[in-house]
Amino acid sequence: MSTPARRRTCPYLSRQRPAATDRAGRPVQWTGRLLCWSLAAGMAGAATEALLHPEVGWWPPLWPLPWYLTPATALAWGLLRLREKAAHRQPDDHDDIQAEEYGQAA
C-alpha cells in the first residue's frame, strides 16, 4: 500500500545514475509511441485513400506502409515490455518458506 503523503523523487531530475529498470523502460516508451504513430498514420492514409483517391505515382506503395509497420512494432513493443517486467520482478525468497510451512501443516 502506498502512502499518498510520501514524496517521490523524479528519476530524471535527480543526479543519480538511472537504474537498470529506467533504462529498460525508455525503449518500451519509444516503441509504444512508434506503434501509436504508425496506427495514426495508417488510419490517416486509409481515410485519404477512401475519400480523395490520390492519383500520384508514389501513393499506392506508400499508403499501406504504416499497416506493415504496425504488427512489427506491436511485436517489438510486446517483447520489450516483457523484458521490462522481468527486470522489475524481484526474486521471491518467501516461496520456499511457504511451501515448507504448508508441508508441515498438512
C-alpha positions in Angstrom: 0.0 0.0 0.0 1.4 3.4 -0.9 1.3 6.4 1.3 -0.2 9.4 -0.5 1.8 11.9 1.5 5.1 10.3 0.7 7.2 12.4 -1.6 8.6 10.5 -4.6 11.7 11.8 -6.4 11.6 12.1 -10.1 14.3 9.8 -11.6 15.0 12.2 -14.5 15.7 15.2 -12.3 17.9 13.5 -9.8 21.7 13.5 -10.3 22.0 9.8 -9.5 22.7 7.2 -12.2 19.4 5.8 -13.6 18.5 2.3 -12.5 18.6 -0.6 -15.0 14.8 -0.6 -15.0 14.7 3.0 -16.1 17.0 2.2 -19.0 14.8 -0.7 -19.9 11.7 1.5 -19.9 12.8 4.0 -22.4 12.8 1.7 -25.4 9.4 0.5 -24.4 8.1 4.0 -24.3 9.6 4.9 -27.7 8.3 1.7 -29.3 4.9 2.3 -27.8 4.9 5.8 -29.3 6.0 4.4 -32.7 3.2 1.9 -32.5 0.6 4.7 -31.8 2.0 6.9 -34.6 2.0 4.1 -37.1 -1.6 3.3 -36.3 -2.5 7.0 -36.6 -0.6 7.3 -39.9 -2.3 4.1 -41.2 -5.8 5.4 -40.3 -5.0 8.8 -41.9 -3.7 7.1 -45.1 -6.7 4.8 -45.3 -9.0 7.8 -44.9 -7.1 9.7 -47.6 -7.3 6.7 -49.9 -11.0 6.3 -49.3 -12.0 9.9 -49.6 -9.6 11.6 -52.0 -8.3 8.7 -54.2 -4.9 10.3 -54.9 -3.5 9.6 -58.4 0.1 10.4 -57.6 2.6 7.7 -58.6 4.2 7.3 -55.1 0.9 6.9 -53.3 0.0 3.2 -54.0 3.2 1.8 -52.4 3.3 4.4 -49.6 -0.2 4.3 -48.0 0.0 0.7 -46.8 3.4 1.1 -45.2 2.1 2.1 -41.7 -0.1 -1.0 -41.7 3.0 -3.1 -42.4 4.9 -1.3 -39.7 2.2 -1.8 -37.0 2.5 -5.6 -36.4 6.3 -5.4 -36.4 6.1 -2.5 -33.9 3.5 -4.3 -31.8 5.6 -7.4 -31.6 8.7 -5.4 -30.7 6.8 -3.5 -28.0 5.4 -6.7 -26.5 8.9 -8.3 -26.3 10.4 -5.1 -24.8 7.5 -4.9 -22.3 8.1 -8.5 -21.2 11.8 -7.8 -20.7 10.9 -4.6 -18.7 8.5 -6.6 -16.5 11.1 -9.3 -15.9 13.6 -6.6 -14.9 11.1 -5.2 -12.3 10.3 -8.6 -10.9 12.1 -9.3 -7.6 13.0 -12.9 -6.6 10.6 -14.4 -4.2 12.5 -15.9 -1.3 9.4 -16.5 0.7 8.0 -19.1 -1.7 10.2 -21.8 -0.3 9.3 -21.0 3.3 5.6 -21.0 2.5 5.9 -24.4 0.8 7.7 -25.8 3.8 5.1 -24.4 6.2 2.3 -25.9 4.0 4.1 -29.3 4.1 4.4 -29.2 7.8 0.7 -28.1 8.3 -0.6 -30.9 6.1 
